[in-house]
Amino acid sequence: MSRESRRQAFGQSIARLQQATSAAAATLMKIMVDPSAPASVRVRAADSIFKHSARAVEIEDIEARVSELERAAETAKQHTLR
């Protein structure tokens, strides 16, 4: 299998996983609020939701900072070329 074929196969796998995130989140939330689930399982589901949510906020913050740095670099580049 060529490198490009492996890359395409990997990309397809990642896309499938991303499509499943909604169902995964729903599963975690159902477990978290299920009174018949053991408390330890509900706590793990809640903890997982907190951790993933915090990570998502961190990623959004990093993306915003990178975008701002890219804009600043482009502005500086344009001023240098003048």
Residue pairs with C-beta under 8 A, 6 or more apart in sequence:
1 9
25 49
28 45
28 48
28 49
29 45
29 49
31 37
31 41
31 42
31 45
32 42
32 45
32 46
32 49
33 42
34 42
37 45
